[in-house]
Amino acid sequence: MPSSPPPAPPDPLRATAVALLNLSGLGLGYLLLRRRVPAAACVAATVVLLLVALPADADGVPAAALVPYAVLLLPAAVHGWFAGLRTRLVWPGQRPVALVLGVVLLAVPVGGALWYDSARKEAVERVLLDRLDRADRQVGAAGRQDFATAESGYRDALAVYRDLAVHHAGSRAAAQVPDRLKTYYSTVAEAYSHRDYCSAVAPLAYLRTVPDAMPKDQLGTLAHWPDDRLATSLYECGADGLATGDTGWVTRFGDLLSTFPDSGQAAKVVPAVDAAEKKAAKAVSGSDPCTAVERLHTLNTQITRLSNGTDAAADGLTAVAGRAGRSGDAGEYECGVKQYRDGDFEQAQQTMRQFVTDNPHHRNAGRARKIAIGAEVAQTLPAAGKKLPTTGSGGGISVTVKNDSPDDITVLYTGPVTGSFTLKACGSCKAYSFADSLISGWEPCSDSGKHYPQRTISLPPGTTYFVHKPKHDSTATPGSDTAGLRYGYVYTECAYTTRTPGSAY
């Protein structure tokens, strides 16, 4: 007997049935040909593929597993076709049945592939939803921090929203992005909802940049949502700084006028600045005029800077700035009076001199000059500052002041009347030594051979305080005298110079 049955006649229909059965991945074609080893290899390859592919994830089947499987399965189909061409099948007896069975079993890998693709898409959806959830949590965590710290977190979350909207537009996660953006905007702008306007400026300004990163169809009305809120925050923060003296108000109002020049909030800038100037000008007549004057001068500088930085409302701001400067200059008189009465004579002198310089034709300019003189005298003779100098002049008592000094001298006096004048240097005079003043009978201005520069003034009775100082030597110590003047006497003041380790006049 032969060792095996003789080969069957060639049958392409049977060969095709075997190839289709092998394409199912279960090696059924080999089983019908009694070839168990290659059938087992096909089953093993399918099992390995299932172990690698399941459960389905967003990355799909790794190419390192799918390619070898295809390399094995396709040759198995080709080999099965040639093997089935001359080999009878174990079952079924009829070839058409085997062919139909092969076609039907192809539904296994095809259906499995379709199911796997659906499972993979669902896995992708879960991954995208998880990314969305993490971005939401990041926004929530950033909302519990100040904006400077949280800004990077907001930007990272926005990048996730953008990626979902742009690169995964058909996903369930992308469909939720518009609603998430509403929460995003309200969280970033939370300071505004609490009326913390200064803190709201930076986050609202940031929100105005979001349309540069997100598609407009995702934002809708949110694209312009921050505008009115930012304009309000800039105005309210600026107005608060203007009231408290914080210099940041200039920047806030400047940003408002340049960014939203036609807004209702911008229209309130000039009235707010005008009210601040009027309040400061009114305070000049109050208990602290010096602070009010300083405030007015500061306002003049700040408002001028604001008007130069924007075209909007520039004319109105310029007018307010000019009025603040004029009010500040005029208020220097009240400030100087306050300083004089408080005993701050050096500062009072400087203030009154500045007032006269700024307002030479002001109705108080004359008395301001007198107060400046009195303040200078009081720095040497504090008792001279007990009364505020008046604009009075003249009197019935003659006082002659002579200069026995080689320097030009300025004579200052205050009391019932206040004034000053200059005497030229005595050309034939010299500075006396300290030893000269110790000689018995020594008396300056007593040399009949010298012609002393002199001047006679008329003063009323009472105590008058004199100070003599060299005109061109600010380091010298002034000389002083307190004279009680009475009618019936003629008085003489003598100015002279002594040279000691500390020069005195």
C-alpha positions as CSV (number, residue, x, y, z in Angstrom):
1,M,0.0,0.0,0.0
2,P,1.3,3.6,-0.6
3,S,2.4,5.6,2.5
4,S,-0.1,8.4,1.8
5,P,-3.1,8.9,-0.4
6,P,-2.3,9.9,-4.0
7,P,-2.6,13.7,-4.7
8,A,-6.0,14.9,-5.7
9,P,-6.6,16.6,-9.0
10,P,-5.8,20.3,-8.9
11,D,-8.8,22.3,-7.6
12,P,-8.4,26.1,-7.4
13,L,-11.8,26.5,-5.6
14,R,-10.5,24.3,-2.8
15,A,-7.2,26.1,-2.7
16,T,-9.0,29.4,-2.4
17,A,-11.2,28.1,0.4
18,V,-8.0,27.0,2.3
19,A,-6.4,30.4,1.8
20,L,-9.5,32.3,3.1
21,L,-9.7,30.0,6.1
22,N,-6.0,30.8,7.0
23,L,-6.7,34.5,6.6
24,S,-9.1,34.3,9.6
25,G,-5.9,34.0,11.8
26,L,-7.1,30.7,13.3
27,G,-5.2,28.4,10.9
28,L,-8.5,26.6,10.0
29,G,-7.3,26.0,6.4
30,Y,-4.3,24.0,7.7
31,L,-6.6,22.0,10.1
32,L,-8.8,20.9,7.1
33,L,-5.6,19.8,5.4
34,R,-4.4,17.9,8.5
35,R,-1.4,20.2,9.0
36,R,-1.5,20.8,12.7
37,V,1.9,22.4,13.3
38,P,1.3,25.4,10.9
39,A,-2.3,25.7,12.3
40,A,-0.9,25.9,15.8
41,A,1.6,28.6,14.7
42,C,-1.2,30.7,13.3
43,V,-3.3,30.4,16.5
44,A,-0.2,31.2,18.6
45,A,0.5,34.3,16.5
46,T,-3.1,35.5,16.9
47,V,-3.0,34.9,20.7
48,V,0.2,36.9,21.0
49,L,-1.3,39.7,19.0
50,L,-4.4,39.8,21.2
51,L,-2.3,39.9,24.4
52,V,-0.4,42.8,23.0
53,A,-3.4,44.7,21.6
54,L,-5.9,44.3,24.5
55,P,-7.1,46.2,26.3
56,A,-7.4,48.8,23.6
57,D,-5.6,52.1,24.3
58,A,-5.2,55.5,22.6
59,D,-2.0,54.5,21.0
60,G,-3.4,51.5,19.1
61,V,-1.6,48.3,18.3
62,P,2.2,48.7,18.3
63,A,3.7,48.4,14.9
64,A,6.3,46.0,16.3
65,A,3.5,43.5,16.9
66,L,1.2,44.2,13.9
67,V,3.8,44.0,11.2
68,P,5.2,40.6,12.2
69,Y,1.7,39.3,12.5
70,A,0.8,40.5,8.9
71,V,4.1,39.0,7.7
72,L,3.1,35.6,9.1
73,L,-0.6,35.7,8.1
74,L,-0.3,36.6,4.5
75,P,2.3,33.9,3.7
76,A,0.1,31.4,5.6
77,A,-2.8,32.3,3.1
78,V,-0.5,31.9,0.1
79,H,1.0,28.7,1.4
80,G,-2.5,27.3,2.2
81,W,-3.6,28.0,-1.3
82,F,-0.8,26.0,-2.8
83,A,-1.2,23.2,-0.2
84,G,-5.0,23.0,-0.9
85,L,-4.6,22.9,-4.6
86,R,-4.0,19.0,-4.6
87,T,-4.9,18.0,-1.1
88,R,-8.4,16.9,-0.2
89,L,-10.1,18.5,2.8
90,V,-11.0,16.5,5.9
91,W,-14.3,18.4,6.1
92,P,-16.6,19.6,4.7
93,G,-16.9,17.3,1.8
94,Q,-18.3,19.9,-0.6
95,R,-15.9,22.5,-1.8
96,P,-18.4,25.4,-2.1
97,V,-19.3,24.9,1.6
98,A,-15.6,25.3,2.5
99,L,-15.4,28.4,0.4
100,V,-18.5,30.0,2.0
101,L,-17.1,29.1,5.5
102,G,-13.8,30.8,4.6
103,V,-15.6,34.0,3.5
104,V,-17.8,34.0,6.7
105,L,-14.8,33.5,9.0
106,L,-13.1,36.5,7.4
107,A,-15.7,38.5,9.4
108,V,-13.8,37.5,12.6
109,P,-10.6,39.5,11.9
110,V,-12.5,42.3,10.0
111,G,-15.1,42.6,12.9
112,G,-12.3,42.4,15.4
113,A,-10.4,45.2,13.7
114,L,-13.6,47.4,13.6
115,W,-14.3,46.7,17.2
116,Y,-10.7,47.4,18.1
117,D,-10.8,50.7,16.2
118,S,-13.9,51.7,18.0
119,A,-12.3,50.8,21.4
120,R,-9.2,52.7,20.5
121,K,-11.2,55.8,19.6
122,E,-13.0,55.6,22.9
123,A,-9.6,55.3,24.7
124,V,-8.5,58.4,22.8
125,E,-11.7,60.2,24.0
126,R,-10.9,59.2,27.6
127,V,-7.4,60.5,27.3
128,L,-8.6,63.8,25.9
129,L,-11.3,64.1,28.6
130,D,-8.6,63.4,31.2
131,R,-6.4,66.2,29.7
132,L,-9.4,68.5,29.8
133,D,-10.0,67.6,33.5
134,R,-6.4,68.2,34.4
135,A,-6.5,71.6,32.7
136,D,-9.7,72.4,34.6
137,R,-8.0,71.5,37.9
138,Q,-5.0,73.6,37.0
139,V,-7.2,76.6,36.4
140,G,-8.9,76.0,39.8
141,A,-5.6,75.8,41.6
142,A,-4.3,79.0,39.8
143,G,-7.5,80.8,40.9
144,R,-6.4,80.4,44.5
145,Q,-3.1,82.2,43.9
146,D,-2.2,85.8,43.1
147,F,-2.1,86.4,39.3
148,A,1.7,86.9,39.1
149,T,2.2,83.4,40.5
150,A,-0.7,81.8,38.7
151,E,-0.1,83.2,35.2
152,S,2.1,80.4,34.0
153,G,-0.6,77.9,35.1
154,Y,-3.3,79.8,33.3
155,R,-1.1,79.8,30.1
156,D,-0.5,76.0,30.4
157,A,-4.3,75.4,30.8
158,L,-5.1,77.6,27.8
159,A,-2.6,75.7,25.7
160,V,-4.5,72.5,26.5
161,Y,-7.8,74.1,25.6
162,R,-6.4,75.3,22.3
163,D,-4.9,71.9,21.4
164,L,-8.2,70.2,22.1
165,A,-10.1,72.8,20.0
166,V,-7.7,72.9,17.1
167,H,-6.2,69.4,16.8
168,H,-9.1,67.3,18.2
169,A,-12.0,69.3,17.0
170,G,-14.5,66.4,16.7
171,S,-13.9,65.0,20.2
172,R,-16.2,65.2,23.1
173,A,-13.5,67.1,25.0
174,A,-13.3,69.7,22.3
175,A,-17.1,70.2,22.5
176,Q,-16.7,71.2,26.1
177,V,-14.0,73.8,25.6
178,P,-16.3,76.8,25.0
179,D,-18.0,76.2,28.4
180,R,-14.6,75.7,30.0
181,L,-13.4,79.0,28.6
182,K,-16.3,80.8,30.4
183,T,-15.1,79.3,33.7
184,Y,-11.5,80.2,32.7
185,Y,-12.4,83.9,32.1
186,S,-14.4,84.2,35.3
187,T,-11.6,82.6,37.3
188,V,-8.8,84.7,35.9
189,A,-10.9,87.9,36.5
190,E,-12.0,86.9,40.0
191,A,-10.4,90.0,41.5
192,Y,-12.7,92.2,39.4
193,S,-15.8,90.4,40.8
194,H,-14.5,91.2,44.3
195,R,-14.0,94.9,43.3
196,D,-10.3,94.6,43.8
197,Y,-9.7,96.8,40.8
198,C,-6.0,97.3,41.1
199,S,-5.4,93.6,41.3
200,A,-7.8,93.0,38.4
201,V,-5.9,95.1,35.9
202,A,-3.1,92.6,35.1
203,P,-5.4,89.5,34.7
204,L,-7.9,91.4,32.6
205,A,-5.1,92.7,30.4
206,Y,-3.9,89.1,30.0
207,L,-7.4,88.0,29.0
208,R,-7.4,90.5,26.2
209,T,-4.5,88.5,24.7
210,V,-6.4,85.2,24.7
211,P,-8.0,85.8,21.3
212,D,-4.5,85.7,19.8
213,A,-4.2,82.1,20.9
214,M,-7.7,80.7,20.7
215,P,-9.9,80.4,17.5
216,K,-12.6,83.0,17.5
217,D,-15.4,80.5,17.1
218,Q,-14.4,79.0,20.5
219,L,-14.6,82.4,22.3
220,G,-17.7,84.0,20.9
221,T,-18.6,87.0,23.1
222,L,-15.7,86.2,25.4
223,A,-13.4,87.9,22.9
224,H,-14.5,91.3,24.1
225,W,-15.6,90.3,27.6
226,P,-12.6,91.9,29.4
227,D,-12.7,95.3,27.6
228,D,-15.3,97.1,29.7
229,R,-14.1,95.4,32.9
230,L,-10.5,96.5,32.2
231,A,-11.5,100.0,31.5
232,T,-13.5,100.1,34.8
233,S,-10.5,98.6,36.7
234,L,-8.1,101.1,35.2
235,Y,-10.3,104.0,36.1
236,E,-11.2,102.8,39.6
237,C,-7.6,101.9,40.5
238,G,-6.3,105.2,39.1
239,A,-9.0,107.2,41.0
240,D,-8.1,105.4,44.2
241,G,-4.4,106.1,43.7
242,L,-5.2,109.8,42.9
243,A,-7.0,110.1,46.2
244,T,-4.4,108.4,48.3
245,G,-1.3,110.0,46.6
246,D,-0.1,106.7,45.0
247,T,1.9,107.7,41.9
248,G,0.7,104.7,40.0
249,W,-2.5,106.5,39.1
250,V,-0.7,108.3,36.2
251,T,0.1,104.9,34.6
252,R,-3.5,103.6,35.1
253,F,-5.1,106.7,33.7
254,G,-2.6,106.8,30.9
255,D,-3.3,103.2,29.9
256,L,-7.0,103.9,30.1
257,L,-6.8,106.9,27.8
258,S,-4.6,105.2,25.3
259,T,-6.4,101.8,25.2
260,F,-10.0,102.9,25.6
261,P,-10.0,106.6,24.6
262,D,-13.7,106.7,23.7
263,S,-15.0,104.8,26.7
264,G,-17.2,106.2,29.4
265,Q,-14.5,105.5,31.9
266,A,-12.0,107.6,29.9
267,A,-14.4,110.5,29.9
268,K,-14.3,110.6,33.7
269,V,-10.5,111.1,33.9
270,V,-10.4,114.9,33.5
271,P,-13.2,115.5,36.1
272,A,-11.5,113.2,38.6
273,V,-8.1,115.0,38.2
274,D,-9.9,118.4,38.3
275,A,-11.6,117.4,41.6
276,A,-8.3,116.3,43.1
277,E,-6.7,119.6,42.2
278,K,-9.6,121.6,43.7
279,K,-9.4,119.6,46.9
280,A,-5.7,120.2,47.3
281,A,-6.1,123.9,46.5
282,K,-8.8,124.2,49.2
283,A,-6.5,122.4,51.7
284,V,-4.0,125.3,51.3
285,S,-6.3,127.3,53.6
286,G,-6.5,124.5,56.1
287,S,-4.3,123.3,59.0
288,D,-1.5,121.8,56.8
289,P,-0.9,124.2,53.9
290,C,2.6,122.9,53.2
291,T,1.4,119.4,52.5
292,A,-1.3,120.9,50.3
293,V,1.3,122.9,48.4
294,E,3.5,119.9,47.9
295,R,0.5,118.0,46.7
296,L,-0.4,120.7,44.1
297,H,3.2,120.8,42.8
298,T,3.2,117.0,42.5
299,L,-0.2,117.1,40.7
300,N,1.2,119.6,38.3
301,T,4.1,117.4,37.4
302,Q,2.0,114.2,37.2
303,I,-0.9,115.7,35.2
304,T,1.6,117.3,32.8
305,R,3.2,113.9,32.3
306,L,-0.2,112.3,31.8
307,S,-1.3,114.9,29.2
308,N,2.0,114.5,27.3
309,G,1.5,110.7,27.1
310,T,-1.9,110.7,25.4
311,D,-3.8,112.7,22.8
312,A,-7.1,111.9,24.5
313,A,-8.3,114.7,26.9
314,A,-4.9,116.4,26.6
315,D,-6.3,119.9,26.5
316,G,-8.4,119.4,29.6
317,L,-5.5,117.8,31.5
318,T,-3.2,120.6,30.4
319,A,-5.6,123.2,31.8
320,V,-5.9,121.3,35.2
321,A,-2.1,121.0,35.4
322,G,-1.6,124.7,34.9
323,R,-4.1,125.5,37.6
324,A,-2.5,123.1,40.0
325,G,0.9,124.8,39.4
326,R,-0.5,128.2,39.9
327,S,-2.4,127.1,43.0
328,G,0.7,125.5,44.4
329,D,2.8,128.6,43.8
330,A,0.2,130.8,45.4
331,G,-0.1,128.4,48.3
332,E,3.6,128.8,49.2
333,Y,2.7,131.9,51.1
334,E,0.4,130.1,53.5
335,C,3.0,127.4,53.8
336,G,5.7,129.9,54.7
337,V,3.5,131.5,57.3
338,K,2.8,128.1,58.9
339,Q,6.5,127.3,58.9
340,Y,7.4,130.7,60.5
341,R,4.8,130.3,63.2
342,D,6.1,126.7,63.9
343,G,9.6,128.1,64.4
344,D,11.0,126.4,61.2
345,F,12.7,129.7,60.2
346,E,15.2,128.3,57.7
347,Q,12.5,126.5,55.8
348,A,10.2,129.5,56.0
349,Q,12.9,131.7,54.5
350,Q,13.3,129.4,51.6
351,T,9.6,129.0,51.0
352,M,8.9,132.8,51.1
353,R,11.8,133.5,48.7
354,Q,10.4,130.8,46.3
355,F,7.0,132.3,46.6
356,V,8.3,135.8,45.6
357,T,10.2,134.2,42.7
358,D,7.1,132.4,41.5
359,N,4.6,135.2,42.2
360,P,6.5,138.5,41.9
361,H,3.2,140.5,41.5
362,H,1.1,138.6,44.0
363,R,-0.7,140.8,46.5
364,N,1.2,139.0,49.3
365,A,4.6,139.3,47.6
366,G,5.6,142.3,49.7
367,R,4.8,140.8,53.0
368,A,6.5,137.5,51.9
369,R,9.7,139.5,51.4
370,K,9.4,140.8,54.9
371,I,8.7,137.4,56.4
372,A,11.7,136.0,54.6
373,I,13.9,138.7,56.2
374,G,12.3,138.1,59.6
375,A,12.9,134.4,59.2
376,E,16.6,134.9,58.4
377,V,17.0,137.2,61.5
378,A,15.2,134.7,63.7
379,Q,17.8,132.0,62.7
380,T,20.4,134.0,64.6
381,L,18.0,135.6,67.2
382,P,15.1,133.2,67.8
383,A,13.3,135.8,69.9
384,A,12.8,137.8,66.7
385,G,10.5,135.1,65.4
386,K,7.8,135.4,68.1
387,K,5.7,137.7,65.9
388,L,5.0,137.5,62.2
389,P,6.5,140.5,60.3
390,T,4.1,143.0,58.9
391,T,4.3,145.3,55.9
392,G,4.7,148.4,58.1
393,S,7.6,150.7,57.5
394,G,9.1,153.9,58.9
395,G,9.0,155.4,62.4
396,G,10.2,158.4,64.4
397,I,13.4,157.1,65.9
398,S,16.6,157.6,63.9
399,V,19.1,154.6,63.7
400,T,22.3,154.9,61.9
401,V,24.2,151.8,60.8
402,K,27.9,152.1,60.0
403,N,30.2,149.6,58.3
404,D,33.7,149.3,59.9
405,S,34.4,146.2,57.8
406,P,36.5,145.5,54.7
407,D,33.5,143.6,53.3
408,D,30.2,144.6,51.8
409,I,27.6,143.7,54.4
410,T,23.8,143.1,54.4
411,V,21.9,144.6,57.3
412,L,18.7,142.8,58.3
413,Y,16.3,144.0,60.9
414,T,12.8,143.0,62.2
415,G,10.5,144.1,65.0
416,P,7.7,146.6,64.7
417,V,9.0,147.0,61.1
418,T,11.1,144.8,58.9
419,G,13.6,145.5,56.2
420,S,17.1,145.1,54.9
421,F,19.8,147.1,53.0
422,T,23.4,146.7,51.9
423,L,26.4,148.8,53.0
424,K,29.5,148.9,50.9
425,A,32.9,147.9,52.3
426,C,35.0,150.3,54.2
427,G,38.1,150.6,52.0
428,S,40.4,151.8,54.8
429,C,39.1,149.3,57.3
430,K,40.4,145.9,58.2
431,A,39.3,142.9,60.3
432,Y,40.0,143.2,64.0
433,S,41.8,140.5,65.9
434,F,40.2,138.9,68.9
435,A,42.9,140.6,71.1
436,D,41.8,144.0,69.9
437,S,38.4,143.4,71.4
438,L,40.0,142.8,74.8
439,I,41.7,146.2,75.0
440,S,40.2,148.6,77.5
441,G,38.3,151.4,75.8
442,W,38.3,149.7,72.4
443,E,35.4,150.7,70.3
444,P,34.8,150.1,66.6
445,C,33.5,152.8,64.2
446,S,35.3,155.4,66.4
447,D,38.2,156.4,64.2
448,S,37.5,160.0,63.2
449,G,39.9,159.8,60.3
450,K,38.0,157.1,58.5
451,H,34.9,157.6,56.3
452,Y,32.6,154.7,57.3
453,P,29.9,153.7,54.8
454,Q,26.6,154.3,56.6
455,R,22.9,154.5,56.3
456,T,20.3,156.1,58.6
457,I,16.8,154.5,58.9
458,S,13.7,155.6,60.9
459,L,12.1,153.0,63.1
460,P,9.2,153.0,65.6
461,P,9.8,152.4,69.3
462,G,10.0,148.9,70.6
463,T,12.5,146.0,70.3
464,T,14.2,145.7,67.0
465,Y,16.5,142.8,66.1
466,F,19.5,143.5,63.9
467,V,21.7,141.0,62.0
468,H,24.8,142.0,60.0
469,K,26.4,139.5,57.6
470,P,29.0,139.7,54.9
471,K,27.4,139.9,51.5
472,H,29.7,137.4,49.7
473,D,30.8,135.1,52.5
474,S,28.1,132.6,53.4
475,T,30.3,130.7,55.8
476,A,30.9,133.6,58.2
477,T,29.0,133.9,61.4
478,P,26.6,136.9,61.3
479,G,26.8,139.5,64.0
480,S,23.6,140.5,65.8
481,D,22.1,143.0,68.2
482,T,18.9,143.5,70.0
483,A,17.9,147.1,70.5
484,G,15.1,148.5,72.6
485,L,14.3,151.8,70.9
486,R,12.7,154.8,72.7
487,Y,11.8,158.2,71.6
488,G,14.3,161.0,72.5
489,Y,17.4,159.0,71.6
490,V,19.6,158.6,68.5
491,Y,20.9,155.2,68.0
492,T,24.0,153.9,66.1
493,E,24.7,150.4,65.0
494,C,28.3,149.4,64.0
495,A,29.2,146.5,61.9
496,Y,32.8,145.2,62.1
497,T,34.8,142.1,61.5
498,T,36.8,140.0,63.9
499,R,39.0,137.2,62.7
500,T,39.1,134.2,65.1
501,P,39.3,130.5,64.7
502,G,35.6,130.9,63.9
503,S,35.1,134.3,62.1
504,A,32.3,136.5,63.6
505,Y,30.7,139.7,62.4
